[in-house]
């Protein structure tokens, strides 16, 4: 009897969650390498790019808390409805900037944050920055 109740509950719960409307969001990612620059400088430039858009850094230091994930790490929030991160991508030296906006009224915000990062990095790092279309940083843009 308990088994039947668990199976029935699981079936009903799965169907209810499957029919739930998906929350709107937009996301944007940038993959890059920055030559001869330390993590602190990369994060400082990201801070400078994102602050005018209303982001504030939500992390401390420059590495993932607890060092469970190697490499650079910074997280940001813009109000309650947008978040961004800079982390090391799938290979050393390659970073990914990702932003997600959950505010449909601010559609395009994720793209503006990505454009701000790209412009700031190009201006600050000049020929030392390269942008890529993949998390391995193998396909240059």
C-alpha positions in Angstrom: 0.0 0.0 0.0 2.8 2.4 0.9 4.6 1.6 -2.4 1.4 2.3 -4.4 0.9 5.6 -2.6 4.5 6.7 -3.3 4.2 5.7 -7.0 0.9 7.6 -7.3 2.3 10.7 -5.5 5.4 10.6 -7.8 3.2 10.3 -10.9 1.0 13.2 -9.8 3.9 15.4 -8.7 5.8 14.8 -12.0 2.7 15.7 -14.0 2.0 18.8 -12.0 5.6 20.0 -12.3 5.8 19.1 -16.0 2.7 21.2 -16.7 4.0 24.2 -14.7 4.8 27.2 -16.8 8.5 27.8 -17.3 9.8 31.0 -15.7 11.0 33.5 -18.3 14.7 34.2 -18.5 17.4 35.3 -20.9 21.0 34.2 -20.7 24.3 35.3 -22.3 27.8 33.8 -22.1 31.2 35.0 -23.2 34.2 32.7 -23.3 37.6 34.4 -23.2 41.3 34.2 -22.5 43.3 37.0 -21.0 47.1 36.9 -21.4 49.5 37.8 -18.7 46.9 39.2 -16.3 46.0 37.9 -12.8 42.6 36.9 -11.5 42.3 40.0 -9.3 42.7 42.3 -12.3 40.2 40.4 -14.4 37.6 40.6 -11.6 38.3 44.3 -11.0 37.7 45.0 -14.7 34.5 43.0 -14.5 33.4 44.9 -11.5 34.0 48.2 -13.4 32.0 47.0 -16.4 29.0 45.7 -14.4 28.7 48.4 -11.7 27.1 51.0 -14.0 24.4 48.4 -14.9 23.5 48.1 -11.2 25.4 44.9 -10.4 27.3 44.5 -7.2 29.8 41.7 -6.4 28.2 39.0 -4.3 31.4 37.1 -3.6 34.6 37.8 -1.8 38.1 36.9 -2.9 38.9 35.6 -6.3 38.4 31.8 -6.0 35.4 29.6 -5.6 34.4 29.3 -1.9 36.0 26.3 -0.4 38.3 25.9 -3.4 36.1 23.0 -4.7 36.3 24.5 -8.2 39.7 25.6 -9.3 40.5 29.0 -10.8 38.9 32.4 -11.0 35.5 33.0 -9.4 33.3 36.1 -8.9 29.5 36.3 -8.6 27.3 39.3 -9.1 23.7 40.4 -8.5 21.6 43.2 -10.0 18.6 43.5 -7.7 16.7 40.3 -7.2 16.2 39.4 -10.8 19.6 39.2 -12.5 22.8 37.3 -11.7 26.2 37.0 -13.3 29.4 34.9 -12.7 32.9 34.7 -13.9 34.5 31.3 -13.6 37.3 29.2 -15.1 35.9 27.4 -18.1 36.6 23.8 -19.0 40.4 24.4 -19.5 42.9 26.4 -17.5 43.3 29.9 -18.8 39.8 30.1 -20.3 37.2 32.0 -18.5 33.4 32.2 -18.9 31.3 35.2 -18.1 27.6 34.2 -17.8 24.6 36.4 -17.0 21.0 35.5 -16.5 18.1 38.0 -16.4 14.8 36.9 -14.9 13.0 40.2 -15.4 11.0 40.1 -18.7 10.3 43.8 -18.4 14.1 44.3 -18.7 14.6 42.1 -21.8 17.9 42.6 -23.4 19.6 43.3 -20.0 21.7 40.1 -20.3 23.1 41.1 -23.7 23.9 44.6 -22.4 25.9 43.1 -19.5 27.7 40.9 -21.9 28.5 43.9 -24.2 29.7 45.8 -21.2 32.1 43.0 -20.3 33.4 42.6 -23.8 33.9 46.4 -24.3 35.7 46.8 -20.9 38.0 43.8 -21.5 38.9 45.0 -25.0 39.6 48.5 -23.7 41.6 47.3 -20.7 43.4 44.3 -22.1 43.7 45.3 -25.8 45.4 42.5 -27.8 45.8 40.4 -24.6 42.2 39.3 -24.7 40.6 36.9 -27.1 37.0 35.8 -27.3 35.7 32.4 -28.2 32.4 30.6 -29.0 33.1 27.6 -26.9 34.0 26.7 -23.3 37.3 25.2 -24.3 38.4 28.5 -25.9 39.3 26.8 -29.2 36.9 28.5 -31.7 37.9 32.2 -31.9 35.3 34.8 -32.7 
